[in-house]
Amino acid sequence: MYRTVLSRQARLFTSSAIARKGPVDAGKDALKAVDRTVSDAAVKGIEKGEQAASTVKQSLPNSAAEAKGEAKGKAAEVAGEAKGKAAELKGEAKSKV
């Protein structure tokens, strides 16, 4: 009789997959979701950096001669503004005297 009980118990044992996820599987899924979110944000940051770099490259002069020309132009512009402001202040001072 002892043998029949053991054989019946052995037949009742099944090896089917558990339908519910355990805490380890749930943790893995949560970490995968977080990893995906962080990866997407990093990729967006890299793309924005590349766009900024290309914008900066476009705004910079191509050669040293071009840079010198732009600098001279800006210097002349600033000098003209300074002379105009000086003349304006000189006129105001004369009118006050």
Backbone as a chain_set.jsonl record, in Angstrom:
{"seq": "MYRTVLSRQARLFTSSAIARKGPVDAGKDALKAVDRTVSDAAVKGIEKGEQAASTVKQSLPNSAAEAKGEAKGKAAEVAGEAKGKAAELKGEAKSKV", "coords": {"N": [[0.808, -1.185, 0.0], [1.942, 1.202, 0.639], [3.576, 1.764, -1.561], [1.788, 2.388, -3.629], [0.736, 4.8, -2.819], [2.901, 6.518, -3.048], [3.368, 6.383, -5.81], [1.035, 7.511, -6.793], [1.265, 10.123, -5.835], [3.47, 10.957, -7.244], [2.458, 11.074, -9.795], [0.734, 13.191, -9.598], [2.269, 15.397, -9.597], [3.2, 18.233, -11.432], [4.814, 20.046, -14.056], [4.232, 22.594, -15.084], [4.35, 25.975, -16.34], [4.356, 28.85, -14.224], [1.637, 31.015, -14.022], [1.56, 33.584, -13.016], [3.763, 36.36, -12.499], [6.772, 36.346, -10.681], [8.383, 38.108, -7.938], [10.978, 38.64, -8.775], [10.877, 38.53, -11.583], [9.065, 40.613, -12.031], [10.557, 42.729, -11.043], [12.682, 42.702, -12.877], [11.315, 43.411, -15.226], [10.502, 46.004, -14.538], [13.0, 47.253, -14.263], [13.904, 47.017, -16.893], [12.122, 48.735, -18.175], [12.795, 51.184, -16.994], [15.46, 51.369, -17.818], [15.091, 51.572, -20.566], [13.778, 54.045, -20.748], [15.753, 55.779, -19.745], [17.751, 55.341, -21.645], [16.501, 56.296, -23.976], [16.265, 59.011, -23.288], [18.976, 59.677, -23.12], [19.793, 59.31, -25.763], [18.281, 61.305, -27.017], [19.489, 63.538, -25.846], [22.079, 63.359, -26.879], [21.527, 63.716, -29.592], [20.56, 66.357, -29.542], [22.88, 67.66, -28.736], [24.5, 67.203, -30.979], [23.071, 68.674, -32.871], [23.368, 71.246, -31.798], [26.131, 71.534, -32.008], [26.461, 71.515, -34.796], [25.087, 73.844, -35.432], [26.682, 75.769, -34.188], [29.043, 75.433, -35.639], [28.19, 76.325, -38.125], [27.756, 79.008, -37.622], [30.239, 80.023, -37.047], [33.159, 81.616, -38.48], [34.692, 80.554, -41.563], [37.413, 80.763, -42.132], [40.576, 82.165, -41.059], [41.057, 84.662, -42.186], [38.498, 85.482, -42.852], [37.447, 85.675, -40.294], [39.022, 87.756, -39.268], [38.182, 89.85, -40.904], [35.483, 90.048, -40.143], [35.861, 90.794, -37.486], [37.148, 93.275, -37.784], [35.1, 94.694, -38.995], [33.144, 94.694, -36.963], [34.567, 96.108, -35.021], [34.833, 98.603, -36.259], [32.159, 99.301, -36.369], [31.489, 99.474, -33.626], [33.244, 101.519, -32.909], [32.185, 103.623, -34.406], [29.678, 103.857, -33.187], [30.522, 104.638, -30.654], [31.733, 107.109, -31.21], [29.499, 108.535, -32.082], [27.938, 108.541, -29.747], [29.645, 109.999, -28.095], [29.647, 112.474, -29.397], [26.978, 113.115, -29.059], [26.806, 113.33, -26.252], [28.56, 115.446, -25.931], [27.179, 117.498, -27.192], [24.966, 117.67, -25.468], [26.237, 118.504, -23.164], [27.162, 121.039, -23.968], [24.738, 122.321, -24.365], [23.77, 122.454, -21.78], [25.555, 124.135, -20.558]], "CA": [[0.0, 0.0, 0.0], [2.85, 2.336, 0.69], [4.036, 2.013, -2.908], [0.731, 2.988, -4.434], [0.595, 6.194, -2.407], [4.012, 7.237, -3.652], [3.189, 6.478, -7.249], [-0.044, 8.467, -7.044], [1.79, 11.453, -5.595], [4.377, 11.268, -8.335], [1.648, 11.396, -10.96], [0.065, 14.47, -9.397], [3.256, 16.461, -9.766], [3.258, 18.77, -12.794], [5.899, 21.01, -14.26], [3.755, 23.68, -15.956], [4.853, 27.302, -15.998], [3.493, 29.629, -13.344], [0.977, 32.057, -14.803], [1.876, 34.89, -12.445], [5.181, 36.684, -12.418], [7.301, 36.469, -9.338], [8.965, 39.421, -7.668], [12.206, 38.807, -9.562], [10.475, 38.865, -12.95], [8.465, 41.945, -12.005], [11.685, 43.657, -10.888], [13.394, 42.748, -14.155], [10.512, 44.2, -16.158], [10.578, 47.411, -14.122], [14.337, 47.746, -14.604], [13.97, 47.158, -18.343], [11.382, 49.949, -18.529], [13.616, 52.323, -16.573], [16.621, 51.4, -18.705], [14.641, 52.059, -21.875], [13.503, 55.471, -20.6], [17.043, 56.463, -19.613], [18.431, 55.238, -22.944], [15.839, 57.231, -24.892], [16.651, 60.368, -22.895], [20.386, 59.864, -23.475], [19.863, 59.449, -27.218], [17.779, 62.644, -27.328], [20.527, 64.485, -25.44], [23.175, 63.27, -27.848], [21.057, 64.344, -30.828], [20.522, 67.806, -29.314], [24.276, 68.1, -28.747], [24.961, 67.217, -32.362], [22.427, 69.815, -33.528], [24.014, 72.462, -31.299], [27.48, 71.591, -32.589], [26.365, 71.905, -36.205], [24.682, 75.255, -35.455], [27.871, 76.561, -33.843], [29.966, 75.359, -36.779], [27.66, 77.166, -39.205], [27.845, 80.425, -37.269], [31.647, 80.421, -36.979], [33.764, 81.875, -39.788], [35.385, 79.409, -42.142], [38.867, 80.926, -42.182], [41.126, 83.224, -40.213], [40.876, 85.93, -42.899], [37.089, 85.841, -42.681], [37.29, 86.077, -38.891], [39.633, 89.088, -39.133], [37.291, 90.788, -41.583], [34.317, 90.253, -39.277], [36.311, 91.519, -36.295], [37.374, 94.671, -38.181], [33.773, 95.276, -39.224], [32.544, 94.93, -35.644], [35.341, 97.172, -34.368], [34.447, 99.86, -36.901], [30.785, 99.568, -35.939], [31.544, 99.905, -32.226], [33.914, 102.821, -32.891], [31.21, 104.584, -34.911], [28.69, 104.068, -32.126], [31.173, 105.387, -29.572], [31.888, 108.498, -31.674], [28.163, 109.115, -32.082], [27.553, 108.768, -28.351], [30.494, 111.086, -27.596], [29.131, 113.714, -29.983], [25.695, 113.365, -28.393], [27.085, 113.808, -24.89], [29.196, 116.764, -26.073], [26.075, 118.41, -27.492], [24.176, 117.845, -24.241], [27.047, 119.3, -22.238], [27.16, 122.427, -24.461], [23.421, 122.91, -24.147], [23.614, 122.693, -20.348], [26.438, 125.254, -20.199]], "C": [[0.865, 1.269, 0.0], [3.33, 2.719, -0.712], [2.972, 2.703, -3.754], [0.539, 4.46, -4.079], [1.703, 7.021, -3.046], [3.824, 7.397, -5.15], [2.056, 7.441, -7.589], [0.465, 9.902, -6.845], [2.727, 11.879, -6.727], [3.592, 11.658, -9.581], [0.961, 12.76, -10.815], [1.008, 15.664, -9.591], [3.274, 16.925, -11.225], [4.394, 19.787, -12.876], [5.46, 22.125, -15.206], [4.288, 25.02, -15.454], [3.844, 28.043, -15.12], [2.922, 30.788, -14.155], [1.338, 33.45, -14.293], [3.382, 35.102, -12.402], [5.582, 36.806, -10.956], [7.919, 37.841, -9.139], [10.241, 39.68, -8.469], [11.853, 39.214, -10.99], [9.865, 40.261, -13.023], [9.559, 43.005, -11.868], [12.468, 43.806, -12.177], [12.636, 43.603, -15.166], [10.557, 45.68, -15.817], [11.934, 48.006, -14.481], [14.505, 47.909, -16.11], [13.267, 48.434, -18.792], [12.186, 51.19, -18.171], [14.821, 52.467, -17.489], [16.244, 51.961, -20.07], [14.397, 53.57, -21.823], [14.801, 56.262, -20.534], [17.787, 56.448, -20.944], [17.827, 56.211, -23.951], [16.223, 58.667, -24.576], [18.098, 60.655, -23.277], [20.534, 60.075, -24.985], [19.369, 60.835, -27.633], [18.814, 63.707, -26.973], [21.684, 64.509, -26.413], [22.77, 63.953, -29.155], [21.015, 65.862, -30.691], [21.938, 68.379, -29.32], [24.837, 68.178, -30.151], [24.353, 68.39, -33.125], [23.08, 71.12, -33.095], [25.4, 72.623, -31.903], [27.421, 72.026, -34.048], [25.947, 73.363, -36.329], [25.87, 76.157, -35.159], [28.847, 76.57, -35.007], [29.502, 76.258, -37.918], [27.837, 78.646, -38.896], [29.29, 80.92, -37.189], [32.201, 80.69, -38.37], [34.574, 80.671, -40.253], [36.903, 79.536, -42.108], [39.289, 82.063, -41.263], [40.922, 84.584, -40.87], [39.437, 86.42, -42.751], [36.83, 86.326, -41.26], [37.864, 87.469, -38.668], [38.734, 90.15, -39.757], [36.064, 91.098, -40.736], [34.696, 91.061, -38.043], [36.535, 92.991, -36.623], [36.042, 95.38, -38.399], [33.086, 95.615, -37.905], [33.255, 96.073, -34.925], [34.967, 98.526, -34.949], [33.038, 100.266, -36.47], [30.757, 100.106, -34.515], [32.192, 101.285, -32.125], [32.958, 103.907, -33.372], [30.152, 104.903, -33.873], [29.274, 104.907, -30.994], [31.336, 106.85, -29.964], [30.545, 109.213, -31.662], [27.7, 109.45, -30.67], [28.355, 109.919, -27.76], [29.995, 112.428, -28.13], [27.812, 114.101, -29.326], [25.903, 113.934, -26.999], [27.721, 115.202, -24.925], [28.126, 117.824, -26.35], [25.237, 118.689, -26.266], [24.936, 118.731, -23.249], [27.049, 120.78, -22.667], [25.813, 123.094, -24.193], [23.184, 123.212, -22.659], [24.426, 123.888, -19.898], [25.804, 126.493, -20.717]], "O": [[0.501, 2.28, -0.6], [3.474, 3.906, -1.003], [3.321, 3.571, -4.554], [0.216, 5.273, -4.945], [1.447, 8.121, -3.536], [4.102, 8.465, -5.694], [2.134, 8.128, -8.608], [0.118, 10.793, -7.621], [2.752, 13.049, -7.109], [4.046, 12.508, -10.348], [0.646, 13.403, -11.816], [0.561, 16.802, -9.732], [3.353, 16.106, -12.141], [4.857, 20.308, -11.862], [6.247, 22.557, -16.049], [4.631, 25.165, -14.281], [2.633, 27.876, -15.265], [3.648, 31.458, -14.889], [1.411, 34.394, -15.079], [4.162, 34.157, -12.286], [4.828, 37.302, -10.119], [7.971, 38.644, -10.071], [10.543, 40.827, -8.8], [12.457, 40.132, -11.545], [10.121, 41.006, -13.969], [9.492, 44.056, -12.505], [12.874, 44.912, -12.534], [13.23, 44.416, -15.874], [10.643, 46.521, -16.712], [12.007, 49.141, -14.954], [15.177, 48.837, -16.56], [13.751, 49.135, -19.68], [12.253, 52.139, -18.952], [15.162, 53.579, -17.894], [16.998, 52.736, -20.657], [14.767, 54.291, -22.749], [14.937, 57.296, -21.188], [18.391, 57.451, -21.324], [18.552, 56.874, -24.692], [16.479, 59.457, -25.485], [18.414, 61.762, -23.713], [21.313, 60.921, -25.425], [19.967, 61.472, -28.5], [18.996, 64.67, -27.718], [22.21, 65.575, -26.732], [23.563, 64.677, -29.755], [21.391, 66.579, -31.619], [22.165, 69.465, -29.852], [25.566, 69.113, -30.482], [25.03, 69.029, -33.93], [23.322, 72.001, -33.921], [25.796, 73.73, -32.268], [28.249, 72.824, -34.488], [26.403, 74.056, -37.238], [26.045, 77.19, -35.804], [29.418, 77.612, -35.327], [30.319, 76.879, -38.597], [28.045, 79.45, -39.805], [29.529, 82.125, -37.256], [31.769, 80.066, -39.339], [35.07, 79.882, -39.449], [37.606, 78.528, -42.059], [38.459, 82.819, -40.759], [40.642, 85.563, -40.179], [39.188, 87.609, -42.553], [36.079, 87.278, -41.051], [37.266, 88.279, -37.96], [38.554, 91.228, -39.191], [35.65, 92.252, -40.621], [33.931, 91.92, -37.604], [36.16, 93.864, -35.84], [35.885, 96.542, -38.022], [32.515, 96.695, -37.753], [32.61, 96.908, -34.292], [34.801, 99.495, -34.208], [32.768, 101.445, -36.237], [30.073, 101.091, -34.235], [31.744, 102.126, -31.346], [32.926, 104.999, -32.803], [29.77, 106.059, -33.691], [28.6, 105.779, -30.444], [31.105, 107.739, -29.144], [30.466, 110.377, -31.271], [27.135, 110.517, -30.43], [27.813, 110.728, -27.007], [29.931, 113.408, -27.388], [27.56, 115.278, -29.069], [25.252, 114.904, -26.613], [27.455, 116.034, -24.058], [28.177, 118.921, -25.796], [24.834, 119.83, -26.04], [24.353, 119.59, -22.587], [26.95, 121.669, -21.822], [25.748, 124.272, -23.84], [22.457, 124.151, -22.334], [24.038, 124.585, -18.96], [26.349, 127.583, -20.545]]}, "num_chains": 1, "name": "protein.A"}
